[in-house]
Amino acid sequence: MTPANLPGMFVSESEGWNEINRIHPGVTKMLLAVVVPLSLLPPLMYAYANMFHPGQIFPAMEPPLSGGEAMLVGGGFFIAELVMVFLMADMIRQIAASHRVIAGFENTFALAAVAPAPLWLASLMMFVPSVWLSVIALAVAWVGSVALIRHGVRPLLHVADRDQARDIASGITIAGVVGWIGLMVVMALMVSAIIGWR
């Protein structure tokens, strides 16, 4: 998968997905090539938004987060993102198994790595100091992630039946929403803890 393949992956079950199947990248390769670089974006953009336009996207804090505090929150959130990808890969495997589909962890990890790409990329909208633009970008990103899940289940998990694939994709989507909410809670707890330690 390359960035050029991503637009086609939103609407196709072959473009980009077939390349992942052909290359059959391992967990380490997907982690280093996709997950780590993209999951760095949200914590970096959070720090940027707080430093360069505080209070315009996230609630202003008095005193604002210092550089060290922002790095601590960002580092913790980055680790939480990495852990969540692994948890989602296992959850995808379990959801598939509940529908009598046996999927290897490398395949479920590939889906867990690709599906949140729009959410990670949406954080780039924090360059613009507008909460509404960020909210719209997040909504569009969720639509994109759902599309990637819907189109990735059949080729990556090798599900022949469309109805079965749709049911698996629905379960993965629900698990993804719960996971994303969990990440937001972790982020809020980290910020609260730092404020409490001042």
C-alpha positions as CSV (number, residue, x, y, z in Angstrom):
1,M,0.0,0.0,0.0
2,T,1.2,3.5,-0.9
3,P,-0.4,6.9,-0.2
4,A,-1.4,6.9,-3.9
5,N,-3.4,3.7,-3.4
6,L,-5.4,5.1,-0.4
7,P,-8.1,7.0,-2.4
8,G,-9.0,3.9,-4.4
9,M,-9.2,1.8,-1.2
10,F,-12.2,3.8,0.0
11,V,-14.3,2.6,-2.9
12,S,-12.7,-0.6,-4.1
13,E,-12.1,-4.1,-2.7
14,S,-9.1,-4.6,-5.0
15,E,-7.1,-1.4,-5.4
16,G,-4.5,-1.2,-2.7
17,W,-5.9,-4.2,-0.9
18,N,-4.6,-6.7,-3.5
19,E,-1.1,-5.1,-3.1
20,I,-1.2,-5.7,0.7
21,N,-2.2,-9.3,0.0
22,R,0.6,-9.7,-2.6
23,I,3.3,-8.2,-0.4
24,H,1.9,-9.8,2.7
25,P,3.7,-7.4,5.0
26,G,4.4,-8.6,8.5
27,V,3.2,-6.9,11.7
28,T,6.6,-5.1,12.1
29,K,6.6,-3.8,8.6
30,M,3.0,-2.4,8.9
31,L,3.8,-1.0,12.3
32,L,6.9,0.9,11.1
33,A,5.6,1.9,7.6
34,V,2.1,2.9,8.4
35,V,1.1,2.9,12.1
36,V,4.1,4.7,13.7
37,P,4.4,7.6,11.2
38,L,0.6,8.2,11.0
39,S,-0.1,7.9,14.7
40,L,2.6,10.5,15.4
41,L,0.4,13.1,13.7
42,P,-2.4,13.6,16.4
43,P,0.0,14.1,19.3
44,L,2.2,16.5,17.3
45,M,-0.8,18.4,16.0
46,Y,-2.3,18.6,19.5
47,A,1.0,20.1,20.8
48,Y,1.0,22.5,17.8
49,A,-2.6,23.6,18.4
50,N,-2.0,24.3,22.1
51,M,1.3,26.2,21.4
52,F,0.3,28.3,18.4
53,H,-3.4,28.9,18.8
54,P,-4.4,27.9,22.4
55,G,-8.1,27.9,23.2
56,Q,-9.2,28.0,19.5
57,I,-9.6,24.2,19.0
58,F,-9.2,22.8,22.5
59,P,-10.3,24.5,25.7
60,A,-7.6,27.0,26.9
61,M,-5.7,26.0,30.1
62,E,-4.3,28.5,32.5
63,P,-1.4,28.3,32.6
64,P,-1.1,26.6,29.2
65,L,0.7,23.3,28.9
66,S,4.5,23.8,28.9
67,G,6.6,22.2,26.1
68,G,7.5,19.4,28.5
69,E,3.9,18.8,29.5
70,A,2.8,18.8,25.9
71,M,5.5,16.3,25.1
72,L,4.4,14.1,28.0
73,V,0.8,14.1,26.9
74,G,1.8,13.5,23.3
75,G,4.1,10.7,24.2
76,G,1.5,9.0,26.4
77,F,-1.2,9.4,23.7
78,F,1.2,8.0,21.0
79,I,1.8,4.9,23.1
80,A,-1.9,4.5,23.7
81,E,-2.5,4.7,19.9
82,L,0.0,1.9,19.3
83,V,-1.5,-0.3,22.0
84,M,-5.0,0.4,20.5
85,V,-3.9,-0.8,17.0
86,F,-2.8,-4.1,18.5
87,L,-6.0,-4.4,20.6
88,M,-8.1,-3.7,17.5
89,A,-6.2,-6.3,15.5
90,D,-7.0,-8.9,18.1
91,M,-10.6,-7.7,18.3
92,I,-10.9,-8.0,14.5
93,R,-9.6,-11.6,14.7
94,Q,-12.2,-12.3,17.4
95,I,-15.1,-10.7,15.5
96,A,-14.1,-12.7,12.4
97,A,-13.9,-15.9,14.4
98,S,-17.4,-15.3,15.8
99,H,-18.6,-15.4,12.2
100,R,-16.6,-18.6,11.5
101,V,-13.8,-16.8,9.6
102,I,-10.3,-17.8,10.7
103,A,-8.0,-14.8,10.0
104,G,-4.3,-14.6,10.7
105,F,-3.0,-11.9,13.0
106,E,-0.9,-10.3,10.2
107,N,-4.1,-9.8,8.1
108,T,-6.1,-8.4,11.0
109,F,-3.2,-6.1,12.0
110,A,-3.1,-4.9,8.4
111,L,-6.8,-3.9,8.5
112,A,-6.3,-2.4,12.0
113,A,-3.4,-0.4,10.6
114,V,-5.1,0.9,7.5
115,A,-8.6,1.7,8.8
116,P,-7.7,4.6,11.1
117,A,-5.5,6.3,8.5
118,P,-8.2,9.0,7.7
119,L,-8.5,9.7,11.5
120,W,-4.8,10.2,11.8
121,L,-4.6,12.4,8.7
122,A,-7.6,14.5,9.9
123,S,-5.5,15.8,12.7
124,L,-3.6,17.9,10.1
125,M,-6.6,20.2,10.0
126,M,-5.4,21.5,13.4
127,F,-3.0,23.7,11.4
128,V,-6.0,25.9,10.9
129,P,-7.3,27.5,14.2
130,S,-10.9,26.5,13.7
131,V,-12.8,24.0,15.9
132,W,-15.6,23.7,13.3
133,L,-13.1,22.8,10.6
134,S,-11.6,20.1,12.9
135,V,-15.0,18.7,13.7
136,I,-15.9,18.5,10.0
137,A,-12.6,16.9,9.2
138,L,-13.2,14.4,12.0
139,A,-16.7,13.5,10.7
140,V,-15.3,13.0,7.1
141,A,-12.4,11.0,8.5
142,W,-14.9,8.6,10.3
143,V,-16.8,8.1,7.0
144,G,-13.5,7.3,5.4
145,S,-12.5,4.8,8.1
146,V,-15.8,3.1,7.9
147,A,-15.4,2.8,4.1
148,L,-11.9,1.3,4.5
149,I,-13.3,-1.3,7.0
150,R,-16.1,-2.1,4.6
151,H,-13.9,-2.5,1.6
152,G,-11.0,-4.2,3.5
153,V,-12.8,-7.1,5.2
154,R,-13.3,-9.3,2.1
155,P,-9.8,-9.0,0.6
156,L,-7.7,-9.0,3.8
157,L,-9.8,-11.5,5.9
158,H,-10.6,-13.6,2.8
159,V,-14.4,-13.5,3.3
160,A,-16.2,-14.8,0.3
161,D,-19.8,-14.1,1.4
162,R,-20.8,-10.4,1.1
163,D,-23.4,-10.6,3.8
164,Q,-20.9,-12.2,6.2
165,A,-18.3,-9.5,5.3
166,R,-20.9,-6.8,6.0
167,D,-21.7,-8.2,9.4
168,I,-18.0,-8.5,10.3
169,A,-17.4,-4.9,9.1
170,S,-20.3,-3.7,11.2
171,G,-18.8,-5.4,14.3
172,I,-15.4,-3.9,13.6
173,T,-16.8,-0.5,13.1
174,I,-18.6,-0.6,16.5
175,A,-15.4,-1.8,18.1
176,G,-13.5,1.0,16.4
177,V,-15.9,3.6,17.7
178,V,-15.5,2.2,21.3
179,G,-11.7,2.2,20.9
180,W,-11.6,5.8,19.7
181,I,-13.8,6.9,22.6
182,G,-11.4,5.1,24.9
183,L,-8.4,6.9,23.4
184,M,-10.2,10.3,23.9
185,V,-10.8,9.3,27.5
186,V,-7.1,8.4,28.0
187,M,-6.1,11.8,26.5
188,A,-8.5,13.7,28.8
189,L,-7.2,11.7,31.8
190,M,-3.6,12.5,30.9
191,V,-4.3,16.2,30.6
192,S,-6.2,16.2,33.9
193,A,-3.4,14.3,35.7
194,I,-0.8,16.9,34.5
195,I,-3.0,19.8,35.6
196,G,-3.5,18.1,38.9
197,W,0.3,17.7,39.4
198,R,1.0,21.4,39.0
